[in-house]
Amino acid sequence: MAVSIPTKIQINHVATAREYSQKTDFINGNNRTGSFLTQATVLVYDDILRFQKGPSGYFTDAEIADFDYDEFAGNVLWFMDELVGMESDWIKTASPGITGNTAYGYVQFTVDTVETAVNRYLGHIERFNDRKDIRDWQPWGVPKGSEMITPLWLIRLNAQIKAGTYKHEDELNKLTYDQTVALAFVHLHSAAVSKDSNFRLLSKGDVTAAKTIYSKNHHTNPDAATLLRLNVTNGGFFRIHYVPATTIISIAKSMPIAQSAHLLYDATVKEIINSKYKDVVNKVKSWFGL
């Protein structure tokens, strides 16, 4: 009987406030990803498979088989957390405060970018639904033959943009963190600039691919200051965060009673050696020329 050996996977851990002190308030707030980032991840993953399994795709069969949704979803959580940190220090109302610059919020959406992102999200849903009867993988919560429902917040944004009533900061403030990062992630996947190979590498937790997606697909034209922040300042962003596991021994050693016991043990041993058994110890040492 053949025995299957588990394949090693790497799903990167999100940053902690210990590494970025500016994340403290964010962690203590009600900022969580949920169903909408999951939906966005499904849409991008499905769109990549749609193209790569089509006549124009360039992935090999092995690369397609190696592009695992669960790995992808896990590292998308890490990627978007890093992107928010890079763009806004995890601050919902962040703004550069520069006249004429409309960048705002967690991911620094501009007015023009929001319109592009909304259209791109709607396009991904349309293509996803076109494949409802032929999809050969099973996304969670979307059975074969059923269509994905367009989120109400996305419909509202689209209607306001079309009607010319969209108010940038007000509408971004209304979006939850989950909705904001979902919109931002789908926006990254553009036929004009995206390389599906980078998204497949992202599923493996690849830092270089993550930085490329950020600088080519999100920011598009980072200046020297942005690149310095991305790669150097305080260790940069899109880092792999290893958090050493706490062991029982390390906890015990830090406790006052353990430290006292350790000192008592040392003192007791020294007292025994220097008193009752001193002559015996010295005799044994002499046997070995010590």
PEGI-V868705 format. One record per residue. N is the residue number from 1. RES is the residue in three letters. PHI is phi in degrees with one decimal (999 if undefined). D_LAST is the distance of its C-alpha to the last C-alpha in whole Angstrom. Layout:
n/res/phi/d_last
N/RES/PHI/D_LAST
N/RES/PHI/D_LAST
//
This chain:
n/res/phi/d_last
1/MET/999/60
2/ALA/-74.6/59
3/VAL/-110.5/56
4/SER/-86.5/57
5/ILE/-103.1/53
6/PRO/-56.6/54
7/THR/-89.4/54
8/LYS/-67.9/52
9/ILE/-123.8/54
10/GLN/-127.7/53
11/ILE/-114.2/55
12/ASN/-72.4/54
13/HIS/-80.9/53
14/VAL/-72.7/55
15/ALA/-67.4/54
16/THR/-111.6/53
17/ALA/-66.8/53
18/ARG/-65.0/50
19/GLU/-89.1/50
20/TYR/-126.6/54
21/SER/-61.5/55
22/GLN/-68.3/58
23/LYS/-88.1/58
24/THR/-57.5/58
25/ASP/-65.0/61
26/PHE/-63.7/62
27/ILE/-65.6/60
28/ASN/-78.1/61
29/GLY/-89.9/65
30/ASN/-97.3/67
31/ASN/-115.6/66
32/ARG/-133.5/65
33/THR/-81.6/66
34/GLY/-161.2/69
35/SER/-65.9/71
36/PHE/-77.3/73
37/LEU/-67.3/70
38/THR/-61.1/69
39/GLN/-59.5/73
40/ALA/-61.4/72
41/THR/-64.5/70
42/VAL/-60.7/72
43/LEU/-62.5/75
44/VAL/-67.7/72
45/TYR/-60.4/71
46/ASP/-66.4/74
47/ASP/-68.0/76
48/ILE/-65.2/73
49/LEU/-63.5/73
50/ARG/-55.9/77
51/PHE/-73.6/77
52/GLN/-68.7/74
53/LYS/-92.7/76
54/GLY/-89.6/79
55/PRO/-65.9/81
56/SER/-98.4/79
57/GLY/-65.4/76
58/TYR/-122.8/73
59/PHE/-71.0/70
60/THR/-77.3/69
61/ASP/-59.2/69
62/ALA/-66.9/66
63/GLU/-68.6/65
64/ILE/-64.1/68
65/ALA/-65.3/66
66/ASP/-87.0/63
67/PHE/-91.7/65
68/ASP/-92.7/64
69/TYR/-63.7/65
70/ASP/-62.2/63
71/GLU/-62.5/60
72/PHE/-59.1/63
73/ALA/-61.2/64
74/GLY/-62.8/60
75/ASN/-81.3/59
76/VAL/-64.5/63
77/LEU/-58.9/62
78/TRP/-64.6/59
79/PHE/-61.1/61
80/MET/-69.9/64
81/ASP/-63.2/61
82/GLU/-65.5/60
83/LEU/-61.8/63
84/VAL/-64.2/64
85/GLY/-62.6/61
86/MET/-63.0/62
87/GLU/-82.2/66
88/SER/-138.7/66
89/ASP/56.8/62
90/TRP/63.1/64
91/ILE/-107.5/66
92/LYS/-62.6/70
93/THR/-104.6/72
94/ALA/-62.5/70
95/SER/-151.4/73
96/PRO/-69.6/72
97/GLY/67.4/75
98/ILE/-109.5/77
99/THR/-58.0/81
100/GLY/89.8/82
101/ASN/-96.5/78
102/THR/-93.8/79
103/ALA/-58.3/75
104/TYR/-159.6/74
105/GLY/87.6/72
106/TYR/-52.7/69
107/VAL/-111.8/70
108/GLN/57.7/72
109/PHE/-63.1/75
110/THR/-96.5/78
111/VAL/-58.2/81
112/ASP/-65.7/82
113/THR/-66.3/79
114/VAL/-60.4/80
115/GLU/-61.4/83
116/THR/-62.7/81
117/ALA/-65.1/79
118/VAL/-63.1/81
119/ASN/-62.9/83
120/ARG/-68.9/80
121/TYR/-63.1/79
122/LEU/-62.5/83
123/GLY/-65.5/83
124/HIS/-64.8/80
125/ILE/-64.3/81
126/GLU/-61.4/84
127/ARG/-67.7/83
128/PHE/-60.9/80
129/ASN/-69.5/83
130/ASP/-64.0/85
131/ARG/-101.1/83
132/LYS/-59.8/83
133/ASP/-100.3/84
134/ILE/-121.5/82
135/ARG/-65.1/79
136/ASP/-106.7/76
137/TRP/-136.8/73
138/GLN/-114.4/73
139/PRO/-69.0/73
140/TRP/-63.4/72
141/GLY/80.8/75
142/VAL/-128.4/77
143/PRO/-62.3/79
144/LYS/-58.2/80
145/GLY/93.7/84
146/SER/-104.7/84
147/GLU/-101.0/84
148/MET/-82.4/81
149/ILE/-83.0/83
150/THR/-72.4/83
151/PRO/-60.2/81
152/LEU/-63.1/84
153/TRP/-65.6/82
154/LEU/-73.5/82
155/ILE/-61.1/86
156/ARG/-63.2/86
157/LEU/-60.1/84
158/ASN/-61.9/87
159/ALA/-64.2/90
160/GLN/-68.1/89
161/ILE/-63.8/88
162/LYS/-64.5/91
163/ALA/-84.7/93
164/GLY/77.0/92
165/THR/-107.4/91
166/TYR/-68.0/87
167/LYS/-114.1/85
168/HIS/-53.8/82
169/GLU/-66.0/80
170/ASP/-61.1/82
171/GLU/-72.7/81
172/LEU/-67.5/78
173/ASN/-65.0/77
174/LYS/-74.6/79
175/LEU/-71.8/76
176/THR/-75.8/73
177/TYR/-58.6/70
178/ASP/-59.3/70
179/GLN/-66.5/74
180/THR/-63.0/73
181/VAL/-72.5/70
182/ALA/-64.2/72
183/LEU/-62.1/74
184/ALA/-67.2/72
185/PHE/-69.8/70
186/VAL/-64.6/74
187/HIS/-59.7/75
188/LEU/-64.2/72
189/HIS/-94.3/73
190/SER/-118.1/76
191/ALA/-63.3/78
192/ALA/-76.3/78
193/VAL/-123.8/74
194/SER/-74.1/72
195/LYS/-117.7/70
196/ASP/-57.2/70
197/SER/-61.3/66
198/ASN/-68.9/65
199/PHE/-70.4/66
200/ARG/-65.9/64
201/LEU/-66.1/61
202/LEU/-59.4/61
203/SER/-62.5/61
204/LYS/-95.8/57
205/GLY/79.1/56
206/ASP/-72.3/56
207/VAL/-68.6/56
208/THR/-61.5/58
209/ALA/-63.5/61
210/ALA/-62.3/61
211/LYS/-66.6/61
212/THR/-67.3/64
213/ILE/-60.7/66
214/TYR/-62.3/65
215/SER/-76.9/66
216/LYS/-98.3/69
217/ASN/-102.1/71
218/HIS/-99.3/70
219/HIS/-78.6/70
220/THR/72.3/72
221/ASN/-149.6/71
222/PRO/-67.7/68
223/ASP/-85.4/68
224/ALA/-61.6/65
225/ALA/-65.4/64
226/THR/-66.5/64
227/LEU/-65.5/62
228/LEU/-64.2/60
229/ARG/-65.9/60
230/LEU/-65.4/59
231/ASN/-109.5/56
232/VAL/-124.8/55
233/THR/-54.0/55
234/ASN/52.4/52
235/GLY/90.8/51
236/GLY/75.2/55
237/PHE/-123.6/57
238/PHE/58.5/57
239/ARG/-95.5/53
240/ILE/-91.4/51
241/HIS/-103.7/49
242/TYR/-96.6/46
243/VAL/-110.5/45
244/PRO/-58.4/42
245/ALA/-71.4/42
246/THR/-76.9/41
247/THR/-105.0/38
248/ILE/-61.3/38
249/ILE/-63.5/34
250/SER/-65.1/35
251/ILE/-67.6/38
252/ALA/-62.0/35
253/LYS/-64.8/33
254/SER/-82.0/36
255/MET/-80.1/37
256/PRO/-54.5/36
257/ILE/-64.4/35
258/ALA/-71.3/33
259/GLN/-66.3/31
260/SER/-64.9/31
261/ALA/-62.9/30
262/HIS/-64.2/27
263/LEU/-66.6/26
264/LEU/-63.2/27
265/TYR/-61.6/24
266/ASP/-60.7/21
267/ALA/-65.3/23
268/THR/-65.8/23
269/VAL/-61.5/19
270/LYS/-64.3/18
271/GLU/-65.8/20
272/ILE/-64.2/19
273/ILE/-63.9/15
274/ASN/-89.9/16
275/SER/-126.6/19
276/LYS/-58.4/20
277/TYR/-105.9/16
278/LYS/-59.9/14
279/ASP/-64.6/14
280/VAL/-64.6/13
281/VAL/-61.3/10
282/ASN/-65.1/8
283/LYS/-64.5/9
284/VAL/-64.0/9
285/LYS/-58.7/5
286/SER/-65.2/6
287/TRP/-63.3/7
288/PHE/-106.5/6
289/GLY/70.5/4
290/LEU/-96.8/0
//
